[in-house]
């Protein structure tokens, strides 16, 4: 009775398992298409309207760093300007020194008694005087004086001219107590954003970034945008070198923004795992990108089919077009080519699955389907 039962069990299990195995052949699990499936899809524009390019010495794209912006570089915004001119919002400190008859301070007792051989001398610092919206200031006894666009020396001479005839041997000193007009603004990814007053030292672009504590992000992922007189220019922070033409001298009213622009690529297919990987540098090669992704998997990858999917923008500003680059890592020369292929932000690397994986997976599925029967047979002996 045991043998007939085993035979009936085998027949019943085989009748149920074979259809399942046959169906598995057409729907085996996979992380993506094979090399032939990608090549076949590119031959049909309706399925995959993209241009397929096999990488070699003649088809290798130009090795260049990805462009940050088309607005130009800071060196294009170089201009002349003064940083010692008073403007609305500034707060001035005015001091008046007098000998003899004084307007701003009482005479000393020695001066009144006449016993001193030296004339009375006094110095007075007036309360802070803000520059009004119309660019003027009001000084006691001197009246309203135009300060906007003037240097502190010129303002002092204007006050002194008004005091002639009212004070003997007066001398005037004017200093900027709060510098509002001659300043730049630093915003974005810096430790202490805000206003940076300019001095006669003539600060540069990198100086302002340093004075605000430096960047909070990685330099290779940070873009510096300089806006001056309605025009903007951008440059990567890691490309901005001290003493270079792009490290321009700052002018009043400049606005500096540090923008975080993380560059990354994604990896799919027969690699260790699907992931998004940051560049961590301004220029990343395909060789470095494949290495960071873990390289093709020995168990399932087709090393002859490493694809880079990219949207390419023509130089004439036309609509972006899809391009697929294929790298064959089974060829030794491909490793040199991969070192000269520059990745771009948003690129997708796909490592194709080997065709042999499908047969291996089918065998594994059949083993999983029939292993319960063999286990039952061994236990029933």
C-alpha positions in Angstrom: 0.0 0.0 0.0 3.0 2.3 0.5 4.3 2.1 -3.1 1.0 2.9 -4.7 0.5 5.9 -2.4 4.0 7.2 -3.3 3.2 6.9 -7.0 -0.1 8.6 -6.7 1.5 11.4 -4.7 4.2 11.9 -7.3 1.8 12.0 -10.1 -0.5 14.5 -8.4 2.4 16.7 -7.4 4.0 16.6 -10.8 0.7 17.5 -12.5 0.4 20.6 -10.3 4.1 21.7 -10.4 4.8 21.4 -14.1 2.3 24.2 -15.1 3.7 26.4 -12.4 7.3 25.8 -13.7 6.2 26.5 -17.2 4.6 29.8 -16.2 7.7 30.8 -14.2 9.7 30.6 -17.4 7.9 33.7 -18.8 7.7 35.6 -15.5 11.0 34.9 -13.6 12.0 37.6 -11.1 14.6 40.0 -12.5 16.2 43.4 -11.6 15.9 44.6 -15.2 16.3 43.8 -18.9 19.2 41.9 -20.4 21.6 43.3 -22.9 19.7 42.0 -25.9 16.4 43.4 -24.5 17.9 46.9 -24.2 19.5 46.7 -27.7 16.2 45.4 -29.2 14.2 48.2 -27.5 16.5 50.9 -28.9 15.9 49.6 -32.5 12.2 50.4 -32.1 11.7 54.2 -31.6 8.2 53.6 -30.4 9.4 51.5 -27.5 12.6 53.4 -26.5 13.2 56.6 -28.6 16.8 56.9 -27.6 20.2 56.9 -29.4 22.5 54.0 -28.4 26.2 54.7 -28.6 28.9 52.1 -28.0 31.7 53.8 -26.2 35.1 53.7 -27.9 37.8 56.2 -28.7 35.7 57.9 -31.4 32.4 58.2 -29.6 33.7 59.2 -26.2 32.0 62.5 -25.1 34.2 65.4 -24.3 35.7 65.2 -20.7 34.5 68.3 -19.0 33.0 69.4 -15.7 29.2 69.8 -15.7 28.2 73.4 -16.3 26.7 75.1 -13.2 24.8 77.8 -14.9 24.6 79.7 -18.2 24.5 83.1 -16.4 28.2 83.6 -16.5 31.0 83.7 -14.0 31.7 86.3 -11.3 34.7 87.6 -13.4 32.1 88.8 -15.9 30.6 91.1 -13.3 33.8 93.0 -12.5 33.1 96.7 -12.1 34.6 99.8 -10.5 33.0 101.5 -7.5 33.7 103.3 -4.3 33.2 102.0 -0.8 33.8 105.2 1.2 30.7 107.1 0.2 28.0 107.8 2.7 24.4 106.7 2.0 21.0 106.7 3.5 20.8 104.6 6.6 24.4 105.2 7.7 24.9 106.6 11.2 27.6 109.3 11.5 29.6 110.4 14.5 30.4 114.1 14.4 33.0 115.7 16.7 33.7 119.4 16.9 36.9 120.9 18.4 37.0 124.7 19.2 39.5 127.2 20.5 38.3 130.4 22.0 34.6 131.2 21.8 32.8 127.8 21.8 29.4 126.8 20.4 29.2 123.2 21.5 30.8 123.3 25.0 30.9 125.9 27.8 34.1 127.8 28.3 36.4 126.8 31.1 36.8 128.9 34.2 40.3 129.7 33.3 39.2 131.0 30.0 36.5 133.3 31.6 38.8 134.7 34.3 41.4 135.6 31.7 44.2 134.4 34.0 45.3 131.8 31.6 47.7 132.7 28.8 46.2 129.9 26.6 42.8 130.4 24.9 39.9 128.1 25.9 39.9 124.8 24.0 37.1 122.2 24.0 36.0 119.2 22.1 32.5 117.9 21.8 31.1 114.7 20.3 27.6 115.1 19.1 24.9 112.4 19.4 24.9 109.9 16.5 23.3 111.5 13.4 21.5 109.2 10.9 21.5 109.9 7.3 17.9 110.5 6.2 16.2 109.0 3.2 16.8 112.1 1.2 20.6 111.7 1.9 20.9 114.7 4.3 21.9 115.2 7.9 21.1 118.0 10.3 23.9 119.4 12.5 23.3 121.9 15.2 24.2 125.5 14.1 25.2 124.1 10.7 21.8 123.2 9.5 20.9 120.6 6.9 23.8 119.2 4.9 23.8 116.8 1.9 25.7 113.7 2.9 24.7 111.0 0.4 27.4 110.2 -2.1 30.0 112.2 -0.1 33.0 111.0 1.8 33.4 111.7 5.5 36.1 114.3 4.8 33.8 116.2 2.4 31.0 116.2 5.0 33.4 117.5 7.6 34.5 120.3 5.3 30.8 121.2 4.6 30.0 121.4 8.4 33.2 123.5 9.0 32.1 125.9 6.2 28.8 126.4 8.0 30.4 127.1 11.3 32.7 129.8 10.1 31.8 133.1 11.7 30.1 131.2 14.5 33.0 129.5 16.1 36.7 130.4 16.4 39.2 128.0 14.9 36.7 125.1 14.8 37.8 121.7 13.5 35.4 118.9 12.6 35.8 115.2 12.4 33.2 112.9 10.9 33.3 109.1 11.1 30.8 106.3 10.1 29.5 104.7 13.3 27.1 102.3 11.6 28.0 101.3 8.0 24.8 100.4 6.2 25.3 101.7 2.7 28.7 100.2 2.1 27.9 96.6 2.9 27.1 93.3 1.2 24.7 90.6 2.2 25.6 87.0 2.5 22.8 84.5 2.5 22.1 80.7 2.2 24.5 78.0 3.4 26.8 80.0 5.6 27.1 79.7 9.4 26.2 83.3 10.2 24.3 84.9 7.3 23.8 88.6 7.3 25.3 92.0 6.4 29.1 92.4 6.0 30.3 96.0 6.1 33.0 96.8 3.6 36.2 98.6 4.5 39.0 100.4 2.7 40.9 97.1 2.6 38.5 96.1 -0.2 37.2 92.7 0.6 36.9 90.0 -2.0 34.2 87.4 -2.6 35.9 84.7 -0.6 36.6 87.2 2.2 32.8 87.8 2.7 32.2 84.0 2.9 35.0 83.7 5.5 33.6 86.6 7.6 30.2 84.9 7.8 31.8 81.6 9.2 32.3 79.7 5.9 30.0 77.2 4.2 27.8 74.7 6.1 28.0 72.2 3.2 30.6 70.4 1.2 32.4 72.9 -1.2 31.9 70.6 -4.2 28.1 70.6 -3.6 27.9 74.4 -3.1 27.3 77.0 -5.7 28.2 80.7 -5.1 25.8 83.2 -6.7 26.8 86.8 -6.9 24.1 89.4 -7.8 25.3 92.8 -8.7 23.3 95.7 -10.2 20.6 93.3 -11.4 22.9 90.7 -13.0 23.9 87.4 -11.5 26.8 85.0 -12.0 27.5 81.6 -10.4 30.5 79.4 -9.7 31.2 76.3 -7.7 32.7 77.0 -4.3 35.5 74.5 -4.9 36.3 76.3 -8.1 36.5 79.7 -6.5 40.2 80.2 -5.8 41.8 83.1 -3.9 43.4 85.6 -6.3 41.6 84.3 -9.3 39.6 86.6 -11.6 36.4 85.2 -10.2 37.3 86.2 -6.6 36.1 89.7 -7.4 36.4 92.8 -5.3 33.0 93.4 -3.6 30.9 96.6 -4.2 28.2 98.1 -2.0 24.9 96.3 -2.4 26.3 93.0 -3.7 24.3 90.0 -2.7 26.1 86.6 -2.2 24.1 83.4 -1.9 25.5 80.0 -1.2 23.2 77.4 -2.7 23.3 73.7 -2.0 23.3 71.7 -5.3 24.0 68.1 -4.6 25.1 66.2 -7.7 24.3 62.5 -7.8 23.6 59.5 -10.0 21.5 56.4 -9.6 22.3 52.8 -10.0 20.0 50.0 -11.1 20.3 46.4 -12.3 22.8 43.7 -11.4 24.8 45.6 -8.8 25.0 45.2 -5.0 21.9 47.3 -4.5 19.8 50.0 -6.1 21.0 53.3 -4.7 21.5 57.0 -5.3 25.1 58.0 -4.9 26.4 61.6 -4.5 29.4 62.8 -6.6 31.3 64.2 -3.6 33.5 65.9 -6.1 33.0 68.4 -9.0 34.0 65.9 -11.8 33.3 62.2 -11.4 34.3 59.6 -14.0 32.3 56.5 -15.1 35.1 54.3 -13.6 34.7 56.0 -10.2 30.9 55.8 -10.4 30.8 52.1 -11.2 33.3 51.4 -8.4 31.2 53.3 -5.9 28.2 51.3 -7.0 30.1 48.1 -6.2 30.7 47.1 -9.8 28.9 44.4 -11.8 27.7 41.5 -9.6 29.6 38.2 -10.3 26.4 36.2 -9.8 24.0 38.0 -12.1 25.6 40.8 -14.2 26.5 40.9 -17.8 29.8 42.9 -17.7 29.6 43.6 -21.4 26.5 45.7 -20.9 27.0 48.6 -18.6 24.6 51.4 -19.7 24.5 55.1 -18.9 21.1 56.6 -19.5 21.3 60.4 -20.0 19.3 63.4 -21.1 21.6 65.4 -23.4 20.9 69.1 -24.0 22.1 70.3 -27.5 24.3 73.4 -27.5 21.7 75.4 -29.5 19.3 75.2 -26.6 16.9 72.7 -28.2 14.9 70.2 -26.2 16.9 67.5 -24.4 17.3 64.2 -26.2 17.7 60.7 -24.6 21.1 59.0 -25.1 22.2 55.6 -23.9 26.0 54.9 -23.7 27.1 51.3 -23.6 30.4 50.2 -21.9 31.8 46.7 -22.5 33.9 45.9 -19.4 35.0 42.6 -21.0 37.3 44.7 -23.2 40.5 45.8 -21.5 40.5 49.2 -23.4 37.1 50.0 -21.8 38.8 50.6 -18.5 40.7 53.5 -20.0 37.6 54.8 -21.7 35.7 54.8 -18.4 38.4 57.1 -16.9 37.7 59.7 -19.6 33.9 59.6 -19.4 32.5 62.3 -17.2 29.3 61.6 -15.3 26.6 64.3 -15.1 24.1 65.1 -12.5 21.1 62.8 -12.8 22.7 60.1 -14.9 21.4 56.6 -14.5 23.8 53.6 -14.6 22.1 50.3 -15.5 24.1 47.0 -15.3 22.3 44.4 -17.4 21.4 41.0 -16.2 23.1 38.0 -17.8 20.9 35.7 -19.8 22.2 32.6 -17.9 20.5 34.0 -14.8 17.1 33.1 -16.2 18.0 29.4 -16.5 19.6 29.4 -13.0 16.5 31.0 -11.5 14.3 28.4 -13.2 16.3 25.6 -11.8 16.0 27.1 -8.4 12.3 27.4 -8.7 11.9 23.8 -9.8 14.1 22.7 -6.9 11.9 24.7 -4.5 8.7 23.1 -6.1 9.9 19.5 -6.0 11.9 19.5 -2.7 8.8 18.9 -0.6 8.0 15.7 -2.6 11.6 14.4 -2.2 11.5 15.2 1.5 8.2 13.4 1.9 9.6 10.4 0.0 12.6 10.2 2.3 10.4 10.5 5.4 8.0 7.8 4.2 10.7 5.2 3.6 
